[in-house]
Amino acid sequence: MLAIGQELARAGHEVVWCGPENVLRPLVGPDATVHPTGARAYRRYDEAGMAGVRAMWDGYLIPFTRFTLGPVDEAVLEHKPDVVVTEQYALAGALVAHRHGVPWATLCTGTLELTPPADLVGFEDYLADKMAQAVAMAGLSDEPIDPRFSPHLVIALMTPGLVGDAVLPDRCVLTGAALGTRPNAPDFPWHLWDPDRRHVLVTVGTLVGHMIGDFYDRAAAVLAPMADEVQAVFVTSGVAAESFPDNAITAELVPMLDLMPKLDAVVCHAGGAVNEALTFGVPMVVAPVRAEQVALARQVARSGAGIEVSILDVTVAELDAAVRAVLDEPDYRRHARRIGAEFAAAGGAAAAAAHLVELASGT
């Protein structure tokens, strides 16, 4: 979303942000207009599969929608936008835009709603019930609207090489990854970087570290014996320092866009790192945790750009084989580079911004 906003601002369009100011301000800078929603914490959930989907919607997304409906409505009334752009799970943006007759666009940063795994039994019926609940919450019960998918424009940050032959919503465009300038990128201990070794990044992001069991211990057991030829980089995710090999670089956060071009492989949970890795043609071992990550991990595996493993059940021997495969077998990198080329051709943030300008102009 930040990358697309940067493109629109560079082209001279007025961009107004709506969300928690303490989160947005460090990203968008002191001069951007931010209409604050306030912030509210919700319980961290531990469920996976369909139970995780229910926990996400009942424990977070529906309360989040209720909490933000008023501030988003105020923002639309005050700023009178030509287009509202709303992340797929930020339902208040869609509901308010529909209420006021403003064209709106959905930004799909993930793939779960577009291509839900077949083993999520009851997914469609459950989500239909949640959408009805959200629509009623906004006082729009008599109107046929699915706030997850705009009838005007759906921007999905992927390409045909990932979604395959999946049936996509009407007016859906595939733009590839949208990666812009990140003003809050953390520092990195480059003085520890060994240019004579290959490099593997291990990360599960910042939200699911409590759900990975001893996965980092198993990853460390795989990478420690490779130390002569492979230098590991671990994003710590709250894991104790003694879990990491002595020769590894560890950091709480890393500057992903600076790091990715220098990597030979990524081991991750199939979150945001997937698009970042594919942009630079880096093959992956993906160990998904939650349902939305399972959907993306399966797309990566089907595309040939990586190998999917079970984050809780994969053995050290199995993980070792997967890591060595993506490092040593050229087909994985070749397919990752193919997807990266698709991303580049799709246009990324610039293409998404152009679609939004077209929507705003009414063409």
C-alpha positions, 0 to 999 in steps of 0.5 A: 500500500505504501509503494502504491501511495508513493507512486500516486504522490510522485504523479501529483495526486493527493493521497490521504491515509486512514489508519493508526497514526502511530503506525502510518506516520513513520512510513508516510512521513511528516507531511502526508495527510493522515486521518487517524483511526486510533489503535486497538489490540486484539488477542494473539491467536494460536489456531491454524487451519479453519480454526485459525480463519475463525479466530482471525475473523471473530477475534480480530477482523470483525471487531476491527471493522466495528472499531474503524467504521466511524473514523473511516466514514469521517475521513471519506466525508471530510476529504471527499476522495475520488477513489477509496483504496482498501486492503482486502481485510480492511472492510470498513473502507469498502463499506463506507465507500459503498455507502457514500457512492464512492468508487473503491478498489480492493488491494489483495496483499495475500492469496487466501480469499482469491485461491482458498485451499480445498481442505478448508472445509466450510470456508466459503459458507463461513466467510459469507456469514462474516460478510453478512455480519459486516454489511449489517454492521454498516447498516447496508443489510439490504444491499448485495455487497462483498466488501472483500472484492470491489465491483470496480477494481481488484488489485492482486499482488501476484501473477499468472505463474502463481495463481495458475488457472484459478477463477478470479473476481471480475475486474481483477488485475494482477500487478505483481509485487508492489515494493517501494521505498521503505523509510523505516528499514532497519540497520544491518550488521554488514560488517559480519557479512562474508562475501565468499559464502552463500547466504540463507535467510531464515524468517517467520516474520514478527507475528507467528513466532509463538506458533512455530515450535522448535522450527528455528532449532531444526533450521539451526541444526541444518545450517550449522554444519554448512557453515564453511560454505553457507552463512545463515541470517536469522530474523530472531522473532523473539527466539532465544539467542542460544538457538542460533548457530554461532556463525549466523547473523541474527537480527530482530528485523532486517532490511529485506529489499537490501538483503534479498538481492544478495541471498541464495535461498530463503526459508520462511513461513510464506508471508510477505517475504515471498513476494520480496524473494520472488521479485529478486528470483530467490528460491524458497523453502516455505513452512506455512503457519496459518491458512493464508500462508498455506495458500501462498506456500502451495502456489510457490511449490506449484510454480516450482520456485520452492519447496513446501514443508510442515513447520511443526512436523518437518524433520531435520533430515527433511529440512536439510534436503529441502534447503540443499535442493533450493540451493543446489538444484538450478530449476528452483532458482530458474522458476523463481526468476521466471516469476520475478520476470512476470512481476517486473512485466506486470508493473508492480506499484506503478501499474497498480497506481495507473489502474487507480488513476483510471478508476478515479477518472471514470474510464 
